[in-house]
Amino acid sequence: PQSSDKSTFVPIEDNTNNDLSIFDNSQQDVDALRESFENVQDEQGFLGNIWNGFKNLTGLGLSSDDIEDKIKQYENGEISLEEAQNSIDNYKNKQEGAVNIIVNTVTGLVTAGFAIATGGIGALVAAAFVGGATKAGLKTIDRATNDVQGDALDLKQIAKDGATGAVDGLVSAATAGMASVPVAGQTVKETVKQGVIQGAKAGLVTGAATGAADYTVEAALEDDVEFKFDELLTYTAQNAATGAVFGGIFGGITGGISQKNLNNKMSNYSNESVAQAGDYIENYNRTHPNNQIAGIKKLTETAENLGEISQKSSELADTFKSQIDEAASQIDDAFSSNSDIAAITSRPKSQESIFNKLAKKSIANPDRFNDADSYYNAIGDALGIRIQLKSLDVDTTQEIVNNSLKQYGINASYDDFVRYIRADETLSEQTSLELSKVSNSILDTLKEKQTQSAVNQLVDGIRSGKIKITELNNYGSEISSYFTNNQIAQIVDAYDYALAKGYIANDAPFSVTTRSNVYDSGNYDVTDDIIQMQSKYNDDLVISLKQNSNNALKDSGYTSSQMNTKHLLFDGTMANGELQIRGTKVNSFADVEHIPYDIRTGKISFSDSRYSDVYDIIYNMSQDNFNNYNHYLGDVYKTLRLQELGLLPDTIEMPKISSYITNGELSDGALSMLDMQGLYEISKRAH
């Protein structure tokens, strides 16, 4: 709608002259028509003049040449005065409408380009300011180039343009996510086609929204403009159509140029690396909807970084394969007494796992990797070695429990203790109270019976320099964890000895993660949560120890004792390893329990066909049900751990997943794929 504060033509009363023409026409009326048309032309700024010139050149639409013809037709008596004046009024309205559409389109393209280039939620807020400034600026410049005195400094109009421009910018930025962005591994032709379609959709939405905003603001702020619903629909449709055309062009061009640029940058990497980088970005954005990798610049830089990381991961995987046997030999030598050990296995970290770890670190800090050493040192668990411990037999456990109860003077039996551990409500309150006072001590005795031989060999290996550890993690609950506080103290003491002998570099705090703190920080100097302990073996040495009890219990109940290790190889290379010590039952389950977590966090991609039958189930599971599922997994760990300690028979019924997820969100078939046996089957098919 247009306000009527500008001068308009007022026809003079006609004098009939049927002898000269069909219509009455005086020279005075012709002059008035020309004056009216000149006023309209004076109001045209550079945008209106450009648009009018285009129409004069192509013959499309109502142009100034057409109005000149209309005035001559009136002068010759071929049309009426009203028809001539209506043509001028239509021309004025169409010119003003065209200028608004041009400004809206340019504003939309600028803000959409800004949003696509930068990405992120902040782009929406910034785009509102950019949109307001762009539209107000264009309209002000346009008015400054017309012939109306003082028109450029129309503060009311500037305010309106700024307000509607902010809406235009916000909507354009919001719909810019529909426009095509480069994808590693995709062809330029594919991106252009996708960009045209997506850009047209985005432009349609943006045009409709901005057109409606313009009309509504104009009708609301101008007293002499009446709001009419049919005019709102017309104005909205016109802007939507224009936005779709320009959006399609913009989407195709932007996508094509960006894709060509990305492909040029990625040409240095193999097809496998390009595909891996693209898949990681797409999967990351699916699992991080509030922190996506967005914007052409960021996408391009990230894809290029990930392409290099993929290539480096392949090189590292080959390196680790060449190192694993020597590292495993060192551990085999240290754990030569294997009466309590069921198996010692080893495997190097795979290319896929290396890539995922490096990619995660790179996303968090794009400048993290700058040379070969930075890549190599970032994989602290490159050489994985596992020591699987035998379970305690029930007879041994029963003897230990009964002797402990007798020693503590508690009138209870092995069966009572098992009922207490299983939280059996039929156990008397008095017996439960008495057992609660000694249960941790009895559990520690059982744990040490299973693990002490391995711990002794570990301690001897550290003190002799055969095993170099830099971090200790005792994951699990008070019931399920493997190492006792007494054993952790033994390992820390061995670490102290190794430092004093120079077997291990004293260049970082020794991190200990376990359910309860081993050392009372009140008895030591503490700086930034780091305990400073005087070495027992070197008066000039201070040990920095970091205790962490918060991360010992994972959401899924993940249970393991594991250490980061260093392996000095024959060629002088210092290799990074991870030594795990855990029972055979927990070891088997831990190998498959990570699948739900990896899907949920994006480590397993939606495109990985090995997990296609469960991916959507886990990915789309509500957070409440995923929490319940983790509770189920935790109880499975606990049950397996109690079996290893001889407190539950191997024939005991395992927890039922249907008792944890009860709201009907998942079918019986889905639940069966996610329970313990289902995870074993998935892992078997995947490998």
C-alpha positions in Angstrom: 0.0 0.0 0.0 1.2 3.5 -0.7 0.6 6.6 1.4 -1.0 9.6 -0.3 1.2 12.4 1.2 2.7 13.1 -2.3 1.0 15.5 -4.8 -1.6 13.8 -7.0 -3.5 14.8 -10.1 -6.9 16.6 -9.7 -8.8 16.7 -13.1 -10.4 19.9 -14.2 -14.0 19.9 -15.1 -14.4 18.9 -18.8 -16.0 21.1 -21.5 -17.8 19.0 -24.1 -16.7 19.2 -27.7 -18.2 16.4 -29.7 -16.9 17.9 -33.0 -13.2 17.4 -32.1 -13.0 13.9 -30.5 -14.8 11.1 -28.8 -13.7 12.4 -25.4 -13.5 15.9 -24.0 -9.9 17.1 -23.8 -8.5 20.5 -23.1 -4.9 21.6 -23.2 -5.2 22.4 -19.6 -6.0 18.8 -18.8 -3.1 17.6 -20.9 -0.8 19.9 -19.0 -2.2 18.6 -15.7 -1.6 15.0 -16.8 2.0 15.8 -17.7 2.6 17.6 -14.4 1.1 14.6 -12.5 3.4 12.3 -14.4 6.4 14.5 -13.8 5.7 14.5 -10.1 5.7 10.7 -10.2 9.0 10.6 -12.1 10.5 13.1 -9.6 9.8 10.6 -6.9 11.8 7.9 -8.6 15.3 7.3 -7.2 18.0 5.3 -8.8 16.2 1.9 -8.2 13.0 3.1 -9.8 14.9 4.6 -12.7 16.8 1.3 -13.3 13.6 -0.7 -13.2 11.8 1.7 -15.5 14.7 1.6 -17.9 14.5 -2.2 -17.9 10.8 -2.1 -18.7 11.4 0.5 -21.5 14.1 -1.7 -23.0 12.2 -5.0 -22.8 8.6 -3.8 -23.2 7.7 -5.8 -20.1 5.4 -4.1 -17.6 4.0 -0.6 -17.5 6.9 1.8 -18.3 7.3 5.6 -18.7 7.1 5.2 -22.4 3.7 3.6 -22.0 2.6 6.6 -19.9 3.8 9.0 -22.6 1.7 7.0 -25.1 -1.3 7.2 -22.8 -1.1 11.0 -22.5 -0.8 11.3 -26.3 -3.8 9.0 -26.7 -5.8 11.3 -24.4 -4.5 14.3 -26.2 -5.8 12.7 -29.5 -9.1 11.9 -27.9 -8.6 8.1 -28.0 -9.0 7.5 -24.3 -10.7 9.3 -21.4 -9.1 11.6 -18.9 -9.9 9.0 -16.2 -8.1 6.2 -18.1 -5.0 8.4 -18.6 -4.9 9.3 -14.9 -5.4 5.7 -13.9 -2.4 4.7 -16.0 -0.3 7.2 -14.2 -1.5 6.0 -10.8 -0.9 2.4 -11.7 2.6 3.3 -12.9 3.3 5.0 -9.7 2.1 2.1 -7.6 3.9 -0.5 -9.7 7.2 1.4 -9.5 7.0 1.8 -5.8 6.0 -1.9 -5.4 8.9 -2.9 -7.7 11.3 -0.8 -5.6 10.1 -2.5 -2.4 10.5 -6.0 -4.0 14.0 -5.2 -5.2 15.0 -3.9 -1.8 13.4 -6.9 -0.1 15.2 -9.2 -2.4 18.6 -7.6 -2.0 18.1 -7.5 1.8 17.1 -11.1 1.8 20.1 -12.1 -0.3 22.5 -10.2 1.8 21.2 -11.6 5.1 20.9 -15.1 3.7 24.4 -15.0 2.4 25.6 -13.6 5.8 23.8 -16.5 7.6 25.1 -19.2 5.3 28.6 -17.9 5.4 28.7 -17.5 9.2 26.2 -20.0 10.5 25.1 -20.5 14.1 22.3 -19.1 16.3 24.1 -15.8 16.6 23.7 -15.3 12.9 19.9 -14.8 13.4 20.3 -11.9 15.8 23.1 -10.4 13.7 21.0 -10.8 10.5 18.2 -8.8 12.0 20.6 -5.8 12.4 22.1 -6.4 9.0 18.7 -6.6 7.4 17.4 -3.5 9.1 20.6 -1.5 8.1 20.6 -2.9 4.5 17.0 -2.0 3.8 17.0 1.3 5.5 20.2 2.2 3.7 19.0 1.2 0.3 15.7 3.0 0.6 17.4 6.1 2.0 19.9 6.1 -0.9 17.0 5.6 -3.4 15.1 8.6 -1.9 18.3 10.7 -1.9 18.6 10.2 -5.7 15.1 11.4 -6.5 14.1 15.0 -7.1 11.9 15.5 -4.0 13.4 18.0 -1.6 14.3 16.5 1.8 12.8 13.1 1.0 16.0 11.3 2.0 15.8 12.4 5.6 12.2 11.2 6.2 12.9 9.8 9.7 9.5 8.1 9.9 10.2 6.2 6.6 13.7 5.3 7.8 12.3 3.8 11.0 9.7 1.8 9.0 12.4 0.5 6.6 14.6 -0.4 9.6 11.8 -2.3 11.3 10.7 -4.2 8.2 14.3 -4.8 7.2 15.0 -6.4 10.6 12.0 -8.8 10.0 13.3 -9.5 6.4 16.8 -10.2 7.8 15.6 -12.5 10.6 13.4 -14.5 8.3 16.0 -14.7 5.5 18.6 -15.9 8.0 16.3 -18.5 9.5 15.4 -19.9 6.0 19.0 -19.7 4.8 19.5 -23.1 6.4 17.4 -24.5 3.7 19.8 -23.3 1.1 22.5 -25.6 -0.3 25.8 -25.8 1.4 28.9 -27.7 0.2 29.3 -31.4 1.2 32.6 -33.2 1.0 32.4 -35.8 -1.7 29.4 -34.2 -3.6 29.7 -33.0 -7.2 29.2 -29.4 -8.2 26.2 -30.4 -10.5 24.5 -32.2 -7.6 25.0 -29.2 -5.3 23.7 -26.7 -7.9 20.6 -28.7 -8.5 20.0 -29.1 -4.8 20.8 -25.4 -4.3 18.2 -24.3 -6.9 15.5 -26.3 -5.3 16.3 -25.5 -1.7 17.0 -21.8 -2.5 13.7 -21.5 -4.3 11.9 -23.0 -1.3 13.8 -20.6 1.1 13.1 -17.6 -1.2 9.4 -18.5 -1.4 9.1 -18.5 2.4 11.2 -15.5 2.9 9.4 -13.5 0.2 6.0 -14.3 1.6 7.1 -13.3 5.1 8.8 -10.1 4.1 5.9 -9.0 1.8 3.4 -9.6 4.6 5.6 -7.7 7.0 6.0 -4.7 4.7 2.2 -4.4 4.1 1.4 -4.8 7.8 3.9 -2.2 9.0 2.8 0.2 6.3 -0.9 -0.2 7.2 -0.2 0.0 10.9 1.9 3.2 10.8 0.2 5.2 8.1 -3.1 6.9 9.1 -4.3 7.2 5.5 -3.6 3.6 4.5 -6.5 1.2 5.1 -5.6 -2.5 5.8 -7.3 -4.7 3.3 -6.9 -8.5 3.5 -7.0 -9.0 -0.3 -4.2 -6.5 -0.8 -2.2 -8.3 1.9 -2.6 -11.6 0.0 -1.7 -9.9 -3.3 1.4 -8.2 -1.9 2.5 -11.4 -0.1 2.1 -13.5 -3.3 4.1 -11.0 -5.4 7.0 -11.0 -3.0 6.8 -14.8 -2.6 7.1 -15.4 -6.3 10.0 -12.9 -6.6 11.8 -14.5 -3.6 11.4 -18.0 -5.1 13.1 -16.9 -8.4 15.9 -15.0 -6.8 16.3 -17.6 -4.1 16.7 -20.4 -6.6 19.3 -18.4 -8.5 21.1 -17.5 -5.3 21.0 -21.1 -4.0 22.3 -22.6 -7.2 25.1 -20.1 -7.6 26.2 -20.1 -4.0 26.1 -23.9 -3.7 28.0 -24.4 -7.0 30.7 -21.9 -6.2 31.1 -23.2 -2.7 31.1 -26.8 -3.8 33.7 -26.2 -6.5 35.9 -24.4 -4.0 35.5 -27.2 -1.5 36.3 -29.9 -4.1 39.4 -28.1 -5.1 40.6 -28.0 -1.5 39.7 -31.7 -1.0 41.5 -32.8 -4.2 44.6 -33.6 -2.2 42.9 -36.3 -0.3 41.7 -39.8 -1.3 38.1 -40.5 -2.0 37.9 -42.5 1.2 39.1 -39.6 3.2 36.7 -37.1 1.5 33.8 -39.5 2.2 34.8 -40.0 5.8 35.1 -36.2 6.4 31.7 -35.5 4.8 30.0 -38.3 6.7 31.5 -37.1 10.0 30.2 -33.5 9.5 26.7 -34.7 8.6 26.6 -37.1 11.5 27.9 -34.5 13.9 25.2 -32.1 12.9 22.5 -34.7 13.4 23.8 -35.4 17.0 24.6 -31.8 17.8 21.5 -29.8 16.7 22.3 -26.9 18.9 25.9 -26.6 18.0 26.1 -27.5 14.3 29.0 -27.1 11.9 27.4 -24.4 9.8 28.3 -21.6 7.4 30.2 -22.1 4.1 33.5 -20.9 5.6 33.3 -23.1 8.6 32.1 -26.1 6.7 34.8 -25.8 4.1 37.6 -25.4 6.7 36.2 -28.3 8.8 35.9 -30.6 5.8 39.5 -29.8 4.8 40.8 -30.4 8.4 38.9 -33.7 8.6 40.2 -34.8 5.2 43.7 -34.3 6.5 42.8 -36.0 9.8 41.4 -39.0 7.9 44.6 -39.3 5.9 46.8 -39.0 9.1 44.5 -41.6 10.8 45.4 -44.2 8.1 49.1 -43.5 8.6 48.8 -43.8 12.4 46.8 -47.0 12.1 49.7 -48.5 10.1 52.2 -47.3 12.7 50.2 -48.7 15.6 50.0 -52.1 13.9 53.7 -52.2 13.7 54.1 -51.4 17.4 51.5 -53.6 19.0 53.4 -56.9 19.1 56.4 -55.3 20.9 54.2 -53.5 23.4 52.2 -56.7 24.1 55.5 -58.6 24.6 56.4 -56.1 27.3 53.2 -56.7 29.2 53.4 -60.5 28.8 56.9 -60.4 30.3 55.6 -58.3 33.3 52.6 -60.6 33.9 54.5 -63.9 33.6 52.6 -65.5 36.6 49.2 -66.2 35.1 47.5 -68.5 37.5 44.7 -66.0 38.1 44.7 -64.7 34.5 42.4 -66.2 31.9 43.8 -64.4 28.9 46.0 -61.5 27.7 44.9 -59.9 24.4 46.1 -57.0 22.4 44.9 -54.9 19.5 46.0 -51.6 18.0 43.5 -48.8 17.6 41.7 -48.9 14.3 41.7 -46.1 11.7 38.1 -45.4 12.3 38.6 -45.0 16.1 41.7 -42.9 15.5 39.8 -40.7 13.1 36.8 -40.2 15.5 39.1 -39.3 18.4 41.2 -36.8 16.4 38.1 -35.4 14.7 36.4 -34.8 18.1 39.5 -33.0 19.4 39.8 -31.0 16.2 36.2 -29.8 16.3 36.8 -28.6 19.9 40.1 -26.9 18.9 40.7 -26.5 15.2 44.3 -25.4 15.8 45.0 -28.5 17.9 47.1 -30.3 15.3 50.1 -28.6 13.6 52.7 -31.4 13.2 53.1 -35.2 13.2 53.8 -35.4 16.9 50.6 -33.6 17.8 48.6 -36.2 16.0 50.6 -39.1 17.4 50.5 -37.9 21.0 46.7 -37.2 20.9 46.0 -41.0 20.8 46.9 -41.9 24.3 45.3 -45.4 24.0 46.9 -46.4 20.7 48.0 -49.9 21.8 45.2 -51.6 23.7 46.2 -54.6 25.9 43.7 -56.4 28.1 44.3 -58.7 31.0 41.2 -60.8 31.7 41.0 -62.2 35.2 39.4 -65.5 36.2 36.2 -65.4 38.3 36.2 -66.6 41.9 34.5 -69.9 42.4 31.4 -69.9 44.7 33.1 -72.2 47.3 36.0 -69.8 47.7 33.7 -66.8 48.0 31.5 -68.6 50.5 34.4 -69.4 52.7 35.7 -65.8 52.6 32.3 -64.3 53.4 31.5 -66.7 56.3 35.0 -66.2 57.8 34.6 -62.4 57.6 31.2 -62.5 59.2 32.5 -64.6 62.0 35.5 -62.3 62.4 33.2 -59.3 62.7 31.0 -61.1 65.1 27.9 -60.8 62.9 25.3 -63.6 63.2 24.6 -63.9 59.5 25.4 -66.3 56.7 26.8 -66.2 53.1 23.2 -66.4 51.8 22.2 -63.5 54.0 25.1 -61.4 52.6 24.1 -62.2 49.0 20.5 -61.2 49.8 21.8 -58.0 51.3 23.9 -57.2 48.2 20.9 -57.9 46.0 18.8 -55.5 48.2 16.4 -58.3 49.1 13.6 -56.7 51.1 12.8 -59.9 52.9 16.0 -59.7 54.9 15.4 -58.5 58.4 16.1 -54.8 59.2 18.5 -55.8 62.0 20.6 -58.1 59.8 20.6 -55.5 57.0 21.9 -52.9 59.4 24.7 -55.1 60.7 25.8 -56.1 57.2 25.8 -52.5 56.0 28.6 -51.8 58.4 30.9 -54.5 57.0 29.8 -55.0 53.4 32.4 -52.8 51.8 35.2 -54.5 53.7 34.0 -58.0 52.7 33.6 -56.8 49.1 37.2 -55.5 49.2 38.4 -58.8 50.5 36.7 -60.6 47.6 38.0 -58.1 45.0 41.6 -58.5 46.3 41.2 -62.2 46.1 40.4 -61.9 42.4 42.8 -59.1 41.5 45.7 -59.1 43.9 48.0 -61.4 41.9 47.6 -59.1 38.9 48.1 -56.0 41.1 51.3 -57.4 42.6 52.7 -58.0 39.1 51.6 -54.6 38.0 53.3 -53.0 41.0 56.5 -55.0 40.3 56.4 -54.0 36.7 56.1 -50.3 37.6 58.9 -50.5 40.2 61.2 -52.3 37.7 60.5 -49.9 34.9 58.9 -52.6 32.7 55.5 -50.9 32.9 55.2 -47.1 32.7 51.8 -45.7 33.7 50.7 -42.1 33.5 47.0 -42.4 34.6 44.8 -44.8 36.5 41.0 -45.1 36.1 39.1 -47.5 38.4 35.6 -47.2 36.7 32.6 -48.7 38.5 30.5 -48.4 41.6 31.5 -49.4 45.1 30.2 -52.9 44.3 31.4 -53.3 40.7 34.8 -51.6 40.6 37.9 -53.8 40.5 40.7 -52.1 42.5 40.3 -51.4 46.2 41.6 -48.2 47.8 44.4 -50.2 49.3 45.5 -51.5 45.9 45.3 -48.0 44.4 47.6 -46.8 47.2 50.0 -49.7 46.3 50.0 -48.6 42.6 50.6 -44.9 43.5 53.5 -46.0 45.8 55.0 -47.9 42.9 54.5 -44.8 40.7 56.4 -42.8 43.3 59.3 -45.3 43.3 59.4 -45.2 39.4 59.5 -41.4 39.5 62.3 -41.4 42.0 64.3 -43.8 39.8 63.6 -41.8 36.7 61.7 -44.5 34.9 58.7 -42.1 34.4 58.9 -38.4 33.6 57.5 -36.1 36.3 56.0 -33.7 33.8 52.2 -34.0 34.6 50.0 -34.8 37.6 49.2 -38.5 38.1 45.5 -38.8 37.6 43.5 -41.3 39.7 39.8 -41.8 39.0 37.9 -44.0 41.5 34.6 -44.0 43.3 35.9 -42.8 46.6 39.0 -40.6 47.3 42.0 -42.6 48.4 43.9 -39.6 49.9 42.5 -37.2 52.3 43.2 -33.8 50.8 43.3 -32.3 54.3 46.5 -34.1 55.0 48.4 -32.7 52.0 49.2 -29.4 50.3 46.6 -28.8 47.7 47.0 -26.4 44.7 44.2 -26.1 42.1 42.7 -29.4 43.3 46.1 -31.1 42.8 47.5 -32.9 45.9 51.2 -32.3 46.4 52.7 -35.3 48.1 56.3 -35.6 49.3 58.0 -38.6 47.7 58.8 -41.5 50.0 61.9 -42.4 47.9 63.4 -39.0 47.1 63.4 -36.1 49.5 63.8 -33.6 46.6 60.8 -35.0 44.7 57.1 -33.8 45.1 54.4 -35.9 43.5 51.4 -34.2 42.0 48.3 -36.3 42.3 44.8 -35.5 40.9 41.9 -37.4 42.5 38.7 -37.6 40.5 35.7 -39.4 42.0 33.0 -37.7 39.9 33.8 -39.5 36.7 34.3 -43.0 38.1 30.7 -44.0 37.7 29.5 -43.7 34.1 25.9 -43.4 33.1 25.8 -46.9 31.7 27.7 -48.4 34.7 30.8 -49.1 32.5 33.2 -51.1 34.7 36.9 -51.5 34.1 40.3 -50.8 35.7 42.5 -49.2 33.0 45.7 -47.3 32.8 47.4 -45.1 30.2 50.8 -46.6 29.6 54.1 -45.7 27.8 56.1 -48.3 25.9 59.8 -47.6 25.0 60.3 -49.6 21.8 63.6 -50.9 20.4 63.9 -48.2 17.9 63.7 -45.5 20.6 60.1 -44.6 19.9 57.9 -43.9 22.9 54.5 -45.5 22.2 51.2 -44.8 23.9 49.1 -47.6 25.2 46.2 -48.5 27.4 46.3 -51.5 29.8 42.9 -52.8 31.1 42.5 -55.4 33.9 39.0 -56.8 34.3 37.2 -60.1 34.5 36.2 -62.2 31.6 32.4 -61.7 32.0 32.6 -57.9 32.2 35.2 -57.8 29.4 32.7 -59.5 27.0 29.9 -57.2 27.9 32.0 -54.0 27.8 32.9 -55.0 24.2 29.3 -54.5 23.1 27.9 -52.1 25.7 29.5 -49.2 24.0 27.3 -49.5 20.9 24.3 -47.6 22.3 26.6 -44.9 23.6 28.5 -44.6 20.4 25.2 -44.2 18.4 23.8 -41.7 20.8 26.9 -39.5 20.7 27.6 -39.9 17.0 30.7 -42.1 17.1 28.7 -44.6 15.1 27.3 -42.9 12.0 23.8 -43.2 10.7 25.3 -44.3 7.4 27.1 -47.3 9.0 25.0 -50.3 7.6 26.4 -52.6 10.3 24.1 -51.0 12.9 21.2 -49.9 10.7 18.7 -52.2 12.5 19.2 -50.5 15.8 20.5 -47.0 14.9 17.1 -45.3 14.6 15.8 -47.1 17.8 18.6 -45.7 19.9 18.9 -42.4 18.2 15.2 -41.5 18.5 14.8 -42.9 22.0 13.5 -40.3 24.4 16.0 -39.1 27.0 13.9 -40.5 29.8 14.0 -44.0 28.2 17.7 -43.7 27.4 18.3 -42.9 31.1 16.3 -46.0 32.0 18.2 -48.0 29.4 21.5 -46.9 31.1 20.1 -48.1 34.4 19.5 -51.5 32.8 23.0 -51.6 31.5 24.4 -50.6 34.9 22.5 -53.5 36.5 23.8 -55.9 34.0 27.4 -54.8 34.8 26.6 -55.2 38.5 25.2 -58.7 38.0 28.2 -59.8 35.9 30.6 -58.4 38.5 28.8 -60.3 41.3 29.1 -63.4 39.3 32.8 -62.8 38.9 33.1 -62.4 42.7 31.3 -65.6 43.3 28.3 -64.0 44.9 25.9 -65.0 42.2 25.8 -68.2 40.2 26.3 -68.2 36.4 22.8 -69.5 36.1 21.2 -66.4 37.7 18.6 -64.7 35.6 20.0 -61.5 34.1 18.0 -58.2 34.5 15.1 -57.9 32.0 15.1 -54.8 29.9 11.3 -54.8 29.8 11.4 -54.0 33.6 13.2 -50.7 32.9 11.5 -49.3 29.8 7.8 -49.7 30.5 6.0 -46.8 28.8 5.4 -48.6 25.5 7.7 -46.3 23.5 9.6 -49.4 22.2 8.2 -52.6 20.9 9.1 -56.0 22.3 11.1 -56.6 19.1 13.1 -53.4 19.7 13.7 -54.2 23.3 15.0 -57.6 22.4 17.6 -56.0 20.0 18.8 -53.8 22.8 19.1 -56.2 25.7 22.3 -58.0 26.6 21.9 -60.8 24.1 20.7 -58.5 21.4 23.9 -56.4 21.7 26.0 -59.5 21.4 24.2 -60.4 18.2 24.7 -56.9 16.8 28.4 -57.0 17.6 28.8 -60.4 16.0 27.2 -59.2 12.8 29.2 -56.0 12.8 32.5 -57.9 13.0 
